[in-house]
Amino acid sequence: MACGFLPLQCSTSCGNGVQTRQDFCLNSLTHKHVNPIFCRHFPKAIVLRGCFAGPCPEQVVGTGSHGAELQTVTPAMHPTTAATVERARYKDLDLPPSAVPAVPQEQTETSGGVCGKLFLNATGVINMTGVERSDCTVAIGRPLGEEITLIVLESSLNCSAGEVVLFSGRMMWQTGCKKLPLSLINSRTNTLIVKQRVLLPGNGVVLQYNSRNTTKKYYQDCDKQLFGPRGEIVNPVQSPGQRHEGVCRTFINVAPQHRIAIRAVYIDLGSENNQTHFNYILIRDVSTMKTMVFHGRQQFFWQSTGSQAEIEFHENIKEHRTSFWAEYHAAEPK
């Protein structure tokens, strides 16, 4: 299978605009369109970018105008708008350089602090000192099969004032303040969230993290991990030779300051009256551990309270007749 795209027209007839691309899935042999489910393992292409439709004609300002003057748009002005569009899509992610469209160095904007960011690189240093917020949260994510090790390089937390840092993952939870420098934290899974609470300006911690292949498997072969501000969710399809799992999970992580919104586009989990072969989907809000269950052909719209969600696909292993397709996006906090 292969991914293809069809570029659409620029949104403006002149000047700067936005161009979208329509993605589709192709059979690599016949070059015909096939169901998008077969291309779900491919990286999601960028579907929005800036475009320039040519310079707009100058507007001659007459004596009857209000004194406003329109500036002629030139091609040299295009990169600023295009870069702004791209940065808006990735401003909450710390992605590898190859995953983010190139932006000229002089146009790179400052991050405005690390609070609320999702770091996806294999290694990095996170400086949480001198942040403007008393409560600062960052998240680190890696593919399934890896785990994260983190070391506290520096700490200026005032323990007597109640300042503290919390490290949490799917299989661990740890707080600390005293004797933090050179402390080593192991996530045991592929995600880690760090929450810092400070009361005095300038205080905080400096962290260095690395990722490595895990020695203890914490996931099943049919599990999936999704990162980023938007994406698609489909039911797992197990090959005939693969060992069938009773429950397959999809983990979703977005930037910590956002929530997750899921809209079911197509859902068919079999007959709701069939109690012998019971298929259903369970969605868990990780921050509250509240769950909701969906059966049959019940379409739904679901929102989390935090930045993490888990979806469990419960399917009878003898009848793989379920079909599920949903879209998710990062929503602003309430």
Secondary structure, 3 states (H helix, E strand, C coil): CEEEEEECCCCCCCCEEEEEEEEEEECCCCCCEECHHHHCCCCCCCCEEEEECCCCCCCCCCCCCCCCCCCCCCHHHHHHHHHHHHHHHHCCEECCHHHCCCCCHHHCCCCCCCCCCEECCCEEEEECCCCCCCEEEEEEECCCCEEEEEEEEEECCCHHHCCEEEEECCCCEEEECCCCCCCEEECCCCEEEEEEECCCCCCCEEEEEEEEECCCCCCCCCCEEEECCEEEEECCCCCCCCCCCCEEEEEEECCCCCEEEEEEEEEECCCCCCCCCCCEEEEEECCCCEEEEEECCCCCEEECCCCEEEEEEECCCCCCCCEEEEEEEEECCC
